[in-house]
Amino acid sequence: MHQPQTYEVDGDAIREERMQAGLTQTELAEQAGISQRFVSHLETGTRKRMKPKTYRRLREALQVPDSRIRRMPPRPTEDKPPPHERK
């Protein structure tokens, strides 16, 4: 089954950017077109993933670059697992 694309976000960074912008959770939610509860869940880490359109609206409301609030996927290790651990 195909999983829709989502972005993993950094809740601490979202909170920091919101506070630096002088916004309440409610104000940010209104500007981004999402609920205050969703903003709260993102900031606390209860929710970590967002759909692309919602993510873009949040970034625009905060006026931040992608690299500031998005968690980048971990880099793969260069060493392959030992043969007994491969499947």
C-alpha positions as CSV (number, residue, x, y, z in Angstrom):
1,M,0.0,0.0,0.0
2,H,1.3,3.4,-0.9
3,Q,2.0,5.8,1.9
4,P,1.4,9.5,1.2
5,Q,4.5,11.8,1.5
6,T,4.8,13.5,4.8
7,Y,7.4,15.8,6.4
8,E,8.9,15.1,9.9
9,V,9.2,18.3,11.8
10,D,11.1,19.5,14.8
11,G,8.6,20.6,17.5
12,D,11.2,22.5,19.5
13,A,12.2,24.5,16.5
14,I,8.6,25.3,15.7
15,R,8.0,26.6,19.2
16,E,11.2,28.7,19.1
17,E,10.2,30.2,15.8
18,R,6.7,30.9,16.9
19,M,7.9,32.6,20.1
20,Q,10.5,34.7,18.2
21,A,7.7,35.8,15.8
22,G,5.7,36.9,18.9
23,L,2.8,34.6,18.0
24,T,0.6,32.6,20.3
25,Q,-0.3,29.0,19.3
26,T,-3.7,30.2,18.3
27,E,-2.4,33.0,16.1
28,L,0.0,30.7,14.4
29,A,-2.8,28.1,13.9
30,E,-5.0,30.8,12.3
31,Q,-2.3,32.0,10.0
32,A,-1.4,28.4,8.9
33,G,-5.0,27.2,8.6
34,I,-4.6,24.5,11.2
35,S,-6.0,24.0,14.7
36,Q,-4.3,25.3,17.8
37,R,-4.4,21.7,19.1
38,F,-2.4,20.5,16.1
39,V,0.2,23.3,16.7
40,S,0.4,22.2,20.4
41,H,0.8,18.5,19.4
42,L,3.6,19.5,16.9
43,E,5.5,21.5,19.6
44,T,5.3,18.8,22.2
45,G,6.2,16.0,19.8
46,T,2.9,14.2,20.1
47,R,2.6,14.7,16.3
48,K,5.8,14.7,14.2
49,R,4.6,14.4,10.7
50,M,2.7,16.8,8.4
51,K,1.3,16.6,4.9
52,P,3.1,18.7,2.3
53,K,0.4,21.4,1.9
54,T,0.0,21.8,5.7
55,Y,3.7,21.9,6.2
56,R,4.1,24.6,3.5
57,R,1.4,26.8,5.1
58,L,3.1,26.4,8.5
59,R,6.5,27.4,7.1
60,E,4.9,30.4,5.3
61,A,3.2,31.5,8.5
62,L,6.5,31.3,10.4
63,Q,8.5,32.7,7.5
64,V,11.3,30.2,8.0
65,P,13.4,28.0,5.6
66,D,12.8,24.4,5.2
67,S,16.0,23.5,7.1
68,R,14.9,25.3,10.2
69,I,11.8,23.3,11.2
70,R,12.1,20.0,9.2
71,R,13.9,17.0,10.6
72,M,16.1,15.6,7.8
73,P,16.2,11.9,7.5
74,P,19.2,10.3,9.1
75,R,22.1,9.6,6.8
76,P,22.7,6.0,6.0
77,T,25.7,4.4,7.5
78,E,28.5,3.5,5.1
79,D,29.0,0.1,6.8
80,K,26.7,-2.8,5.8
81,P,25.4,-4.9,8.6
82,P,27.1,-8.2,9.2
83,P,25.7,-11.1,7.1
84,H,23.9,-12.7,10.0
85,E,21.9,-9.5,10.5
86,R,20.9,-9.0,6.9
87,K,17.5,-10.1,5.8
